[in-house]
Amino acid sequence: MGTPQDRCLSQSKLKKTLDTQVSAGRVVYAMSQCYSGGFHKMSIKEVGGYPTAETRVCGFTAITEDETASGCTADVDGPGYQGYERSFTEQLTGIDVVSGKKLREPRASILEAHQAATLEDQAKDIPLSTSDFFLWKWALAFENKNSSAASVVNAAMLGRDSLADKSYKAKEVFVYAMTEVFAKAYPADAAKLKGSIADLQELEATYASQLMLQQIELNRVGNALANAEVALLQRFNLHVQSGTSVLTPMESRLELNFFGALDQRFGYGAADQEALMQLSILSLTRPSDAAALADYKSKRAKYAQEWALGSGEPRLVSLANNILKMRPQVERGSEAYGDLQSAQGHARRLLIYRQALGAWQALAKTQNMKALAELAGLVTCESASLR
């Protein structure tokens, strides 16, 4: 099978493969993985501090090169989960990825699927095309170089100083639609979402600050809950060892010989990952044992809770009640954290698109014909039809 490095498809390895094995035509890709925005660098290089583009390879990604995508977070909830990877696949194919049922006619191009998914995606993703990435890097380069063009970027407003270019108009309409979606989702912040680039930067910074405070509080309550659950499981295991528990003989063996042994080896409460690994192995070799193990694992915390509450021992009862109190606090905190994470992602998404439009205006005003030609080539690549 080779080493993990052999199985890893890096940006540089994919670029080398395309250069050596695909000598003609265009290559259009779509990626929804964490940090997938880095693959735009197959086409975008930096020369003298400014981006330059090769227009034969282009694509669409769920996120920037320095961020995790929504699928890497705890907000995934089966059929109820919405994110770029699901939205894009369903827009491209017209098929519900969970039920397999037809939702709509497939989109005519990957670009159409990407833009529809971007408008639909309410997760923390920042979907980008290679041309978006190219323009964004131009905006950052203008800022880093302290160029006079940076003032053009920062002054850019939707619908103002618009370019006659047809592709620019289409992108502006798309960004306007995205702005309206987020303004409706966050009515209290609508003015800043529709405002200047400085407004969006301030809003993103505000969300980031709130997110940090929420993370601190979530860690505090989460650690307290974890410690309490560990203490309860430890006492419960000792109770089962005494032989007076109401567990069945099979459940007692699983508690003492499997979960208790893992807790002793890896630390109380820290053996879940090992248990899941062994469960996956057992499911292939001894499926009936795996089923019994999974069933007890799902009930273990409940058994310990019920035993503690019925023990009549004040400290145990208090411990169990504290756990019952903290669990909903952690759930609410996790939900609030996820909401803030999405809000920050949405503000940053709009900021990047607005900076991209501003960079487009700056390139036109400075008559950078080379960059505009490269941009046009990327837009043509991205617009390739599937039919």
Secondary structure, 3 states (H helix, E strand, C coil): CCCHHHHCCCHHHHHHHHHHHCCCCCEEEEECCCCHHHHHHHCEEEECCEEEECCCEEEEECCCCCCCCHHHCCCCCHHHCCCHHHHHHHHHHCECCCCCCECCCCCCEHHHHHHHHHHHCCCCCCCEEHHHHHHHHHHHHHHHCCCCHHHHHHHCCCCCCCCCCHHHHHHHHHHHHHHHHHHHHCHHHHHHHCCCHHHHHHHHHHHHHHHHHHHHHHHHHHHHHHHHHHHHHHHHHHHHHCCCCCCCHHHHHHHHHHHHHHHHHHCCCCCHHHHHHHHHHHHHHCHHHHHHHHHHHHHHHHHHHHHHHCCCCHHHHHHHHHHHHHHHHHHHHHHHHHHHHHHHHHHHHHHHHHHHHHHHHHHHHCCCHHHHHHHHHHHHHHCCECC
